Amino acid sequence: MVALRSERVQRTLRSGLTMYAWLAIGLSADSAQAQSAKPSKADVLAARRFELLRRHVADARVESDEAGFPGRFAANPIFKYSDPARGYVAAAVWKLGEEGRPKALLATELDRHDHGEPCISYEYLSLTSTPFSVTSNDIGWAPSQSLLRFSPIPRAPAPEKTPQRRLIQIRELARRFASREDVKKEPCELRLLPSPVDRYTPSNAGGADGAICFFTFGTNPEVVLFLESDGKEWSYAVSRMTGAEKVVMTLDGTVVWEGPPLEMGRDSAFTGSVTPIAIPEIGPDGRELPE
């Protein structure tokens, strides 16, 4: 009996040690997972800079005499990017209006050294002929027109019945387009992003669909392509999102659009503005601050 009890005690001890060993392994794994999930300093800095952009967009107030016109830009951007080659450490594109074709697009960029100091840069693009105004501490824009002109896409198939099938068509149609810009007389081929950055319903017609596609320098949007279906056929429109002196769009190798000359001003359909700003971890001279 004594021997039996001793063996039973040993088995109990071994079982307990095994349980504690597995518990220790589990705690160690959880600790390692928690450490790996902890955001890096770069991630934290990127989040701080994006939050700065978000606050400035949230401060913008929109007014129009049109009933139901959106009073603010969407809370979340349709696209986020950066452009280190040009000094942009954080950037995003926001739309005005959650339903239907957006009324406007707003690009915001934190620029390390515009005119020798950190700035926030805005690009404004009106997508409606309805007059409206956007105001904040550093924004003043009041366009009364849009430069968008839609044209049918030749030899385009009839729109498919489902949104999923139409998305396949949108991607195929977008690949028929190409774009380039000249910066300081140097030609630059732009890259089509593989998927639309936004989908919308332009009308109440059955099969109506719309998409916003970007042509980019790196990831920086320079030209925007709108593709829309009225349920019967596909059409397109193009607009610049760049200050480049020359920008063109081709369809099946033929030039179908050239960016109109820039008309900078508060009431222009496409314009921009720059305001000095303190950017997290960027010095007054535009250089990254040491850690």
N, C-alpha and C positions, 0 to 999 in steps of 0.2 A: 504493500500500500504506500509506504514511504517513497519507494522508487517510482511508483506510478504517479504520485503527486509531483515529484521532482521533474519528471519528464513533461508532465502537463504544464508546470510552471515555465519550463524552458520554451515549450511551444508557444505559450502565451507571450513570453518576452520577445521571442523571434517575430511573432505576428505584430506586436506593438512596434518593434523597431522598423519592420517593413513598412507599416502604415506611416510612421514618422518620416521615413526616407522618401516615400512617395509624396507626402505633404510638403517636404522641403523642396523636392524637385518642382512641384506645382507652384510653390511660392516663388521659386527662382525664375521659372518660366514667365509667371505673371509680371515679375519685376522687370525682366528683360523686355517683355512686350510693352510695358508701360514706358520704359526708357526709349524704345524705338518709336513709340507713338508720340513722344514729346516733340513739339515743333522745333525746328532749328532756328538759329538766330536770323538766318536769311528769310525764313518763312515768316517769322514775327515781324521783321522789318517790312517785308512786302505787304503784310496785312495792315500795318500802320499807315503805309503810304496809300494803299487802296482806300482805307477808311477816310483819309483826308480828301480824296477825290469824291467819295460818296457823300460826305457832309456838304461839300460845295454844290453838288448837283441837287441834293435835298433842299438846300436853301433857295433854289431858283423858283420863282413864282411865275406862272403862266396865266395870261388873261386874254380873252377873246369875247367878242359879241355873239359868237355862235353858240347856241344852246348845246350843252353836253360836251363842250370842248375840254380836253383834259387840262387840269390845273397844275400838274407836276409831271416831271419825267418819271419813268418807271423806277422802282426802288432798286432793281438789279439791272446791270448792264447786259446787253445782248452779246458783248464781246469784250474780253480783256486781253491786253497785249503789253509789250514793252519794245523799246527800240534803242538799245544801248549805243548803236553806231551814231545815232543822232542826239544822244544825251537824254532820252526819255526813260526815266527809271520806273514809271508806272503809268498806265494809260487804260482807257476803257471807252466804249461807245454805248450810249444810252438812247432809248427811243421815247418819243412823246406819244402816249396813247397805247393802251393795252389791247384794244379791239380794232380790227380792220387795219388798213395800211396806216403806218405811223404818220403823225402830222409833221414830225421833224426827227432828225438825228443830231446828237450832240457828242462830239469827241472831246475827251478831257485828257490832258497829258501833263505829267510833272516833268518839267524840263530843268536839267541841272544848271545850265549856263546860258539861257537865252539873254542876249545883250549883256553877258558878263555876270549874271546873278540868277539864282534859282527862281523859277516862275511856274505858274499854272497856265497852260495854253488851252484855248477853246477853239473848236471848229464847229460852225453851225450850218445845218443844211435843212432848208424848208422843203417839205414834201406836200404842201397844200397851198391852194390859192386863197384860202381864208386868212385875212389879216389876224395876227396875234402878236403878243409881246412876251418876252422873257426878261425878268429883272432879278437881280440879287446885288450883294455888295460889290461884286466884280463882273457881273454880266449885264449887258444892255443890248437887246436885240429885238427888232420889231419888223419882220419881213411881211410883205403883202402879196407875195407871189411864189410860185415854184417853177423851177427850170425843167422839171420832169416832163418828158414827151414820150408817150408810149407808142410803139409801132409793132405790127404783127411780125412774128418770127416765120420767115419763109420755110416751107417744107417741114414744118413742125407737125408731129402726129396729134390727133385729137386727144384732149385731156382724158386721162384714165378715170375710172369711177371712184377709186378709193384714195385717201390721202397717202397711203403707203406706196401705191403704184405711181401716184403723181410725183412723189419725192424722187423716185427713180428717174422719171422723166425730167424733173428739174435739174438733177445732176448731169444728165446726158445733154440737155440743152445748154447748160452753163459751159460745158466743155467746148462748145462750138465757138465761144467768145474768147478773145485774147486782148490784153491791154498793155500799154507801155507809157512811160512818161519821160520827159527830158528835164533833168535837173542840172542847171548851169551848163546847158547844151550837151550834157552827157546822156545818151539814151539808156533807159533802164527797163527791162522786161519785168512786168509784175506777175505775181503768182496767184492763181485762183485757189482759194481755200477749198478743200474737198467737199465740204457740206455747207448749206446755207447757215447763216448765223441767226436767222429768224424766219418763222413761218407765220402767215396771217391770212385772214379771209377778206378779200377786197370788196365783196358784195354778197347779196343774199341769193345769188343765182346758184342753182345746183351745180356742184363741181367747181365752184369758184375757189381759187387757191392763189397764194402769193408767197414769194420768198425773197429774202435779201441775201445777196452773195457778195463777198468781198474779194477784190484783187489787191494784193498786198506787196509791200516792200519788206522782206522778212516776214514779220507778222503785223506790220503797220498798215492799216487800210488806206489805200490811195484812191481807189475807184470803187463805186458801189453799183452793182447790177441788180435791177428789180425784174423778176420774172413773175408774170401773172396769167392766170387762166380765168376766163369768164364762163367756163363750162363747155365752150365750143371751140375756142382756139387759144393759143399762147401768144403773149405779147411781152415786150421788154422796154425798159427805160434805163438810162445811165446817168450818173452824176459824179462829179469830182468830189473827193475828200482830201485834196492836196492843193498846195499852193504852187505846184510845179508850173512853169511857164507853158508847157505843152503836154497834153495828155490825150490819148486816143483809145478807141475801142474798135476792134474788128470782129466781124461775124463771118465765119468760114473764109477767113483771109482777106476780106474786103472791109475797108474802113467804113463804119456806119455811124460813128460819133466822134466829135472832137470837142474837148472841153472849151466852153466859152471863156473869153478873157475875164480875169478876176475883177470884180467890182466891189472893192472893200467898202464897208459902210454899215451903219446900224440897220438899214432897211434892206440890205442885200439878201438874196435867196441863199447864197453861200458866202460866208465870211468867217472871220476869226478875231480873236483878241488874246492878249497876253497880260498877265498881272503878276508882279513880284510876290513871292510866297516863301515861307520857311518850310523846307522839306526835311522830314526826319533823317538824321545822319548825313546831311549834305551841308557843307559849310557855305558862308556867304559868297565865296568865290566860285562855288559850283563843284568843289572837290569833295570826294567821299571823306568823311571824318574817320580817323583811325579808331579801331575798337578799344 
